[in-house]
Amino acid sequence: MIDVSTPSVARMYDYLIDGTDNYPSDRAACAELLKLAPSTRELARINRAFLVRAVRYLARDAGILRFLDHGSGLPTRPNVHEVARQTHPQARVVYIDNDPLVLAHGRVMLEEDLRTTTVIEADFRDTDGIFAAREVRSLTQDGQPVAALFVSVLHCIPDDDDPWRLVKNVARRLPSGSYMVISQLASDDRALREEVTGFMQRITGGKWGRVRSTDEVRALFDGLELVEHTEPVEVSTWRPDTDIFPRQQTQEWIEFGGVARVP
């Protein structure tokens, strides 16, 4: 059963990037969020563009053919498998989510392509369960590198569930030479962090984590080898497509992250 009366983070994101799989509760929540942080729509679009650039880089420049997308969200073209296959038609992708609407749409989208791309139902915090799944074992068991994606999802995890440990646990299970793509909502304005966090926790019925400081996001990359930059960055600056690429104009909060190699 899909609860359309309570806003969903996935559906709010879908609305912010001009998708159609959202409901009045999601749109109303976004209207309130935009009052708190006016750059939120711009931020969502910039983050989506970062995901596309990161996957393209990994497929084209790093030779990655396997992708594990944690908290994949509603399908939005181009999807991860579509970007990867522009370079490698044989690229394989496993999408992970536990939102009923995401699962329904993802399975419809992939119903003719289940041999190399699939959606599994799981809470992306359940690393043991995910890596025990047949679809994920098939990506990792022969030692070939895999890209694990955590794009704009770790702020959905409260501190009690330790996103830093989650990232380390996933990296530890990946073959050497794999990659991690990580971005997270961040602000160094404590008052804004608390205000937006409180709002999101309230409207989602507690199904959210918090906005974190840039130092806290940097710690997600501990033990990994950052690519292109020596530090995580505001993601519109990560390998921009052109010199006049869209940049985030306001800075009350940002998507902060990067791409890193697993030693």
N, C-alpha and C positions, 0 to 999 in steps of 0.2 A: 504494500500500500504506500503510495506517494503522498506525503503530507504537503499540500500546497498552501496551507495557512501559515506555516512557519517558514521564514526565509531560509534558503539553502545557499551556502557559500558558492557551490558550483553554479547554481542558477543565477546568483547575483553577478558572478564573473561573466557568465554568458550574456547577461543583459548589458554589462559595461562594455563588452566588445561587439555589441550590436547583434547578438544572437537572437534566436526566436524561442528558445526552450526555457522560458521563464514565466512567472505568474505575478499577479498584482502584489502579493506580499513581498516578492523579491524586488520589484521595481520601487515599491514604497520604501523598503529598507535602503536601497541604493540612493534614493533622493535624500534621505536623512544623512547617510554617510557622506554624500557629496557636500553637504553643509559643513560637516566637520573637517573634511579633507578634500577641497575642491579639485585637486589633481588626480583623484582616484580613477576616473575614466581614462585619462591619459596614461596613468601608471599601468592599468590593466593592458592597454594596447601595446605599450612599450615592452611589457613583460612577455606578451605573446610573440612579439617580433624577436625578442631575445631567444626564446625557445626555438624558433625556426632557425635562427642563425647558428645557435649552438649545435643543433642536430645536423645541419648542413655541414658545419665544420667537422664534426666527428665522423660523418660518413665520407665526406670528400677528402679531407686532409689527414685524418687520423685512421682511416680505413676501418671504422667500426661498422659492423653489420648487425649487431644485436643490441636491443634497447629494452629497458625495463622502466616503465613510466609509472611512478608512484603517485597516486591521487590524480589520475589523468584528467578528470573532469569531463564535461560534455564535449562531444566531438565538434571541432571547429577547424574548417579547412584553412590552410593545409594542416593535416594531422601529422603526427610524428612519423608514421609509416610512409605517408606520401612524400614527406621531405626526404627521408632516408633513401627512398627508392628512386628519387631523381638521380642519385649517384649509383646505388646498388639495387637493382630490381629484386635481388634475393634477400634483402634486409629483412630481419625478423624482429617483431615488436610484441611485447606483452604489456598490456595496459592493466593497471590495478586500481580498483575503486570499490566502494561499498555503498554508493548512492544509488537507489533503485532506478532513478531516471537515467543516470549515467550508464548503468549497466544495460538497460533496455535499448537506449539509443546506440551504444557501442556495439552491441550484438547484432542489431539490424544493419549497421554500417558495415560490419565485417562478415556478414553471413556467407558471402561468396569467397571469403579469403581466410578461412580458419586454419589453413595449413601453415601459414607463416606469420599470421597476426591474430591475436586473440585478446579477449578481456576476461580477467578473473575477478571474482568477487572476494575481496579481502580488505580488512582494515590495514592501511599501509604501515601501521605500527607493528603488525604481526610478522616480523622478519622470519621467525622460525617457520610459520605456516606458509608464507609466500615462497620461501626457498625450498620447501618440501613439495610444492605443487609441481605436477608433471610438466606443465608448460614452462616453468622457470628452470627446473632441472635440465630441460633440454637445451636451454641457453647457456648454462654454466658448466655442465659436467665435463666438457672436453677441453677446458682450459683456454678457450678463445676469449678475447676481451669483450666486455659488455659495458654499455653506458647505462648507469642508473640515474634516472631523472627525479629530482625533488624540486620542481619548478613552482614557486608560489604556493607551497602547501605546508611548509613546516610551521608557519605562524598559526596553523590550525591545531597544533599540538601544544597542550599546556606543559609547563615546566615539569610537573610531576611525571610526565611520560618521557621526559629527557630526550629532546630531539638530537642533542649532541651524541648521546649514546646510540641512538637509532642510526645516525649517519655512519658512525664507526662500525656498528655491527654489519651494516650492508657492505661497506667497503671491505671489511675483513672476509666476507664470503665471496667477493668477486675475484676473478683471476688477476694476477699481476698484469699491469698494463691496461687495465680497465679505466673507465672515467666516471666521474660524478659531475652532474650539472645541478647546481643548487642556487636558488634565489629565495629571498624571504623579505617580507615587509619590515622595514626598519626606519627608526627615527632616533635622533639624539636629543629630541625634545621630550623630556620625561612627562610633562603634562599632556602632550598630544598622545604619547604612547598609552597612557592610562585612560584617557578619554575614549579613544577609538577602541581600545581593548574592551573596556566596560560596555560600550555600545554593541560591539559584535557579540560578546558573550550573552548579552541580554536578548538580542533579537534572534539568535540561533538556539536559544535554550541551553546555553552552556557548551555548545558544540564548536568550540573555538579555543585557541591558545592565547597568544598575545603578540603585539608588535614588540620587536626587540631592538636593542641598540646595535649600532654597527659593530661594536666590539664583540657583542654576543654572536653576531652572524659570522664574524671572522673566525670565531672559535669552532664553527662547524667544519672548517677546512683544515683543522689541526691534523697533521700526519699525511696530508695530501699535497700533491705538487701542482700548484696553480699554473694554468696555461694562459699565455698572452700578457698577464699582469702579475705582479708580485703580491698584490693584495686583491681581495674582492672589490668590486666596483659597482657604482650605479649602473644597472644593466644596459641602459641605452648606449653606454660608451664601450661595451664589449664587442669588438670586431664589427663596427658599424659598416653597413653596406656601401655608404657613400660619405663624402665629406659634408653633405648637407642633411645627414640623417636626422630623424626626429629625436629631439632630446627632451627630457622632462624639464619643464620651465619653472615649476614651483617645487619646493623642497621640504614641505611639511612632513612628508614621509616619502620613502623611495623603495623600489625593489633593489636589493643589494645582494650581489652574489658573483658567480663566475663558473668556470669550468676547471676541473682539476683531475689530474691523473693519479691513479692508485699505484703506489710504488710496487 
